[in-house]
Amino acid sequence: MTYQPTIGLEIHVELSTKSKMFCGCKNNPDEKNPNVNICPICTAQPGTLPVINEEAVKKVIKTGLALNCHIPEYSKFDRKNYFYPDLPKGYQISQYDKPLCEDGFLEIRSPISGDRISRNIRIRRVHLEEDTGRLLHENGYSLVDFNRAGIPLMELVTEPDIVSGKEARQFAQDLHLILHYLDVSDADMEKGQMRVEVNISLSSGKELGTKVEIKNLNSFRSVERAIDYEIKRQTELLNKGEKVVQETRGWLDEAVASSRRVAGDSELDEKGITVSQREKESAHDYRYFPEPDLPPLHFSNDFIDSIKKEIPELPRQKKERFIKKYKLDEKNADVLVYNKALGEYFETIIKDLSSDSIKLAADFLINTEAKRYNIPHSYFSQLLALIRDGKISKTAAKEILPEIVTKQPLEVIKERGLEQMSDKGDLEKIIKETISKNPKAVGDYKLGKPNVLQFLAGKVMQESRGKANPQIVQSTLTKLLKEV
Ligand SMILES: [Zn+2]
């Protein structure tokens, strides 16, 4: 029997602010030395008081607005109480019933119903809290690093609208891209700057099944695979008449899973598994109450409007514009939108180009190594104009990319003798020679064999050392063959 999966996501994102959430310590996720960016506030010394980081509040509201959320006029912070060695205060400042953003949605291209159909995944809330420190367990003892303690952390919770691992992955990827465009976070998943948790249950009828939470998902791929795995695991349990336990499970990718398998644990699947970590706490276990050391927040319409104005063109709009304005196909538009820097470079180089070269520019930029080099915009535009005018072949253009970082393309082409042969007289000479050297091929051509023309054109290209203009070769060759 198969069951309907109901999936919701909780996504934590470290914000790229200059300082931490409630103190002036540097927010530097790349700091290698432990306990450098700490002070009495973020290490919770008695008598210290937190101060709200306005930049962090703005970044969360900006994200909420980009995700079509409602921004309530009032918001507040709450204490979430739990004891863990990486949490110096013994509670985390978070938001309970008055989050910064509510009731939004993100429109994603659903991989379920084909790329062309969009689906709205509703967003329940986006709130702001502080990150915890980090524990390192080594050689039988544990160390704690508080550099991360107090870094502003945004938490986004979706409604359970997602129906598969693929769709969850799509949501996470689309969100990740928006965060980049908004410049609110680097959201590097490998560095733990964006962390995804999954809530999943299976049901056969109207009643929802028991909810299981999966943690430790640090790549888009593991989000998809952990969900697929969990659907399979829960389906098997239900089909055996067993119960799904409400709990938190961790995801072990294949490397960890297979090492455990070698250790003799036979239930492990080499493709990665989820394992039970603990039974889930309820909200009342955290004894939430309003943070007495921070004032409640009140937002004026002007404040919200000023943040709205800072929202740049987002990926979806940019893609539509690229398709409409530049007549790009969907695939090229996707590449240029997904790679923000490349898309910006594309728009700079085409400024000096006529509209008939724009498609060429997109193709050339995407299909060559051009993006690897730091080619000045004007040189790139010149190169594209030379390809368009038939002065150089695409192959030769590709070859000189590393050189035009510092030199004008035309100069390089002349130096290396790569100018394309477009002179009909010169080309006719080579073509005539080729025809006389290949009587068998010419005979086959006369018998109507279709591939022979390409073969002869290839010979001409070889003879010209790749410099012949392919269009002129084709047309001249066809013409001269008729005369033989
Ligand atoms: Zn501090």
Residues whose N, C-alpha, C, O or C-beta is under 5 A from the ligand:
A	BS01	ZN	C23 G24 C25 N37 I38 C39 I41 C42
